[in-house]
Amino acid sequence: MEWFTKLEIQNWSTSPALYMRRVGPYGPENRVLMETFKQWLRTHDLFTADCVIVAAALDNPMQIKPVDCRYDICFLCSESVAKKFSAEIACKQLNGGRYAVFQIEHTVEAIQKAWNECFAYLLTHDYRPNLQRPVLERYQKQMVDNCLCELCIPIQD
């Protein structure tokens, strides 16, 4: 049995995003940031059935001191929503591109296993990860409500 339930190759467009960032070692504090961000979204009536949240580990702790590692939690939105909240929360463009999207169980164990297995799996199936772009965890509310999420690995064209 595979560690993922589905694999798709997807091409994403660049998208505006509202986000919160923390700097420091990756770990339990990332989950705290996620909960804080989801509460902010609820407060502004943005945590709806079609809500998409993307978590981005922007730095490799093998290359950057863990104390300097950046972690962003992003809400994908329209330009008008980004503009509406730009004075209150950080905004950026989340770059698009080609991704291998692994659908996995939304558990700590399954996410950790996916991180441990995904790169070797891609290489053995002739996909080359593009590590110039960050790996993303995508949480579509409707999927999370069904105990699923996605690990999205940027791949070369």
JOVENQUI-V132996 format. One record per residue. N is the residue number from 0. PHI is phi in whole degrees, -180 to 180 (999 if undefined). NEAR is the number of other C-alpha atoms within 12 Angstrom. D_CENTER is the distance of its C-alpha to the mean C-alpha in Angstrom with 1 decimal. Layout:
# JOVENQUI-V132996
n: [N;N]
phi: [PHI;PHI]
near: [NEAR;NEAR]
d_center: [D_CENTER;D_CENTER]
This chain:
# JOVENQUI-V132996
n: [0;1;2;3;4;5;6;7;8;9;10;11;12;13;14;15;16;17;18;19;20;21;22;23;24;25;26;27;28;29;30;31;32;33;34;35;36;37;38;39;40;41;42;43;44;45;46;47;48;49;50;51;52;53;54;55;56;57;58;59;60;61;62;63;64;65;66;67;68;69;70;71;72;73;74;75;76;77;78;79;80;81;82;83;84;85;86;87;88;89;90;91;92;93;94;95;96;97;98;99;100;101;102;103;104;105;106;107;108;109;110;111;112;113;114;115;116;117;118;119;120;121;122;123;124;125;126;127;128;129;130;131;132;133;134;135;136;137;138;139;140;141;142;143;144;145;146;147;148;149;150;151;152;153;154;155;156]
phi: [999;-74;-85;-127;-97;-161;-130;-131;-98;-127;-108;-102;-87;-64;-138;-67;-149;-91;-153;-123;-127;-128;-121;150;-59;-67;159;-58;-66;-64;-66;-61;-61;-59;-65;-61;-66;-62;-64;-61;-62;-61;-58;-104;55;-106;-89;-104;-61;-100;-64;-125;-114;-122;-106;-127;-85;-84;-130;-91;-66;-83;-115;-120;-57;-51;-64;-104;-70;-103;-136;-110;-113;-120;-111;-74;-149;-83;-60;-67;-68;-59;-65;-60;-105;-63;-81;-104;-146;-65;-129;-158;-97;-90;-63;-85;142;-95;-133;-91;-110;-95;-86;-136;-67;-89;-134;-58;-64;-68;-66;-63;-63;-61;-60;-72;-104;-63;-68;-63;-60;-61;-62;-75;-113;65;-109;-106;-59;-104;-82;-79;-116;-74;-74;-122;-105;-111;-122;-89;-50;-63;-74;-60;-61;-107;62;-129;-152;-136;-108;-116;-103;-67;-125;-77;-71]
near: [5;16;25;29;20;19;24;22;22;19;19;19;14;17;24;28;34;38;35;32;32;31;25;24;22;29;21;14;19;25;19;18;26;29;19;20;30;30;17;23;29;16;12;16;14;25;24;20;16;18;26;32;38;38;39;35;35;30;27;23;19;12;11;17;15;20;18;20;24;28;36;37;41;41;44;36;31;22;20;15;23;26;18;17;24;18;11;16;23;22;29;26;20;31;24;23;27;26;34;37;33;38;33;35;29;30;20;17;13;25;28;19;22;34;26;15;21;34;27;17;23;28;17;12;14;14;22;22;28;21;19;16;23;29;36;36;39;36;39;28;25;19;21;23;16;15;20;26;35;39;42;43;43;34;32;21;15]
d_center: [24.7;21.3;18.3;16.3;17.7;17.0;15.9;15.7;15.8;14.4;15.1;13.0;14.7;14.0;13.1;14.0;11.7;12.9;11.3;12.5;12.5;14.1;16.0;17.2;16.9;13.7;14.6;15.7;15.5;11.7;12.4;15.1;13.0;10.8;14.3;15.7;13.3;13.8;17.5;17.5;16.2;18.9;21.5;20.9;20.9;17.4;16.1;17.7;17.6;15.7;13.0;9.4;6.8;3.3;3.0;4.7;7.8;10.2;13.3;14.9;17.0;19.6;20.2;19.5;21.2;18.9;20.3;18.9;15.3;12.9;9.7;8.2;7.2;7.6;9.7;10.4;14.2;17.5;19.4;21.9;19.5;18.1;21.7;22.8;20.7;20.6;23.5;21.7;18.1;16.5;15.5;14.3;13.7;10.3;12.1;12.4;13.8;14.3;11.7;12.7;10.8;11.9;12.4;13.0;14.6;12.8;14.7;14.4;16.7;15.0;11.6;13.8;15.9;13.2;12.3;16.1;17.0;14.7;16.2;19.7;19.2;18.2;21.1;23.5;22.7;23.2;19.7;19.2;15.7;15.4;14.6;15.4;11.9;8.8;7.0;3.4;2.9;4.2;7.0;10.1;12.8;15.4;13.7;13.0;16.6;17.6;15.9;13.3;9.5;8.0;7.2;7.2;9.7;11.3;15.0;18.2;20.3]
